[in-house]
Amino acid sequence: MKNTSAIRFAICLKNKGSDDLVIRKVYQVLPDEKAERQGLLRIFDESGEDYLYPAGYFFFIDVPQKVERLLRQRVSAAA
């Protein structure tokens, strides 16, 4: 079950066999405690949908609030 904690952002560092991930691109990470306990992250990928990917593919980043708002708008517009 998804949690409603804060949405985070991460940079993709690997995409081994995942055509819907672009290396060095920033992705929105949706809260999903169950997936994270299993070493996975729920990511909005290039398909516009959210899927689970290995956490090791990503590096979490902190972004200023203004940038976060713009990134969220970009994800919403893509959906």
FITI-377381 format. One line per 10 residues: number of its first residue (from 1); their letters; for each residue z, y, x of C-alpha. Coordinates in Angstrom, 3 decimals. Example, Ala and Ser with C-alpha at 12.3 -4.5 7.8 and 13.67 -1.06 7.14 Angstrom:
# residues 2
1 = AS = 7.800:-4.500:12.300  7.140:-1.060:13.670;
END
This chain:
# residues 79
1 = MKNTSAIRFA = 0.000:0.000:0.000  -0.830:3.482:1.241  1.917:5.904:2.148  1.708:9.605:1.280  2.965:10.942:4.620  1.047:13.561:6.573  -2.605:13.013:7.352  -3.338:12.965:11.083  -6.402:13.244:13.266  -7.570:11.133:16.192;
11 = ICLKNKGSDD = -10.444:11.056:18.661  -12.496:7.876:18.832  -12.425:6.432:22.375  -14.067:3.040:21.635  -16.344:1.693:18.941  -16.930:-1.887:20.092  -19.208:-3.366:17.436  -18.463:-0.557:14.937  -21.668:1.316:14.112  -19.773:3.660:11.788;
21 = LVIRKVYQVL = -17.692:5.198:14.618  -18.923:7.806:17.112  -17.207:7.991:20.499  -15.567:11.407:21.211  -15.659:12.365:17.521  -12.518:13.484:15.644  -11.637:11.364:12.611  -9.110:11.764:9.829  -6.464:9.025:9.830  -5.070:8.194:6.420;
31 = PDEKAERQGL = -1.444:7.119:6.106  -1.125:3.344:5.856  2.162:1.981:7.210  1.265:-1.654:6.552  -1.977:-1.365:8.541  -0.225:0.453:11.407  2.351:-2.352:11.663  -0.622:-4.659:12.224  -2.103:-2.393:14.933  -4.762:-0.887:12.671;
41 = LRIFDESGED = -5.592:2.631:11.500  -7.219:3.617:8.218  -10.073:5.942:9.241  -12.670:7.928:7.283  -15.745:6.806:9.210  -19.434:7.803:9.239  -20.054:5.900:6.008  -17.802:8.400:4.227  -15.414:5.622:3.247  -12.065:4.656:4.728;
51 = YLYPAGYFFF = -11.832:1.422:6.687  -9.361:-0.241:9.024  -10.042:-0.127:12.772  -8.001:-1.181:15.801  -5.539:1.569:16.763  -6.609:1.169:20.400  -9.981:2.716:19.525  -8.309:6.091:18.939  -6.079:8.729:20.534  -4.019:10.915:18.186;
61 = IDVPQKVERL = -4.391:14.660:18.574  -2.447:17.663:17.281  -4.572:20.439:15.847  -3.653:23.966:14.732  -3.237:24.390:10.958  -6.464:26.391:10.632  -8.434:23.640:12.367  -6.725:20.991:10.226  -7.802:22.807:7.052  -11.406:22.938:8.286;
71 = LRQRVSAAA = -11.393:19.252:9.233  -9.987:18.274:5.832  -12.684:20.346:4.106  -15.351:18.581:6.164  -14.041:15.163:5.108  -13.814:16.213:1.451  -17.373:17.553:1.484  -18.680:14.296:2.979  -17.061:12.179:0.255;
END
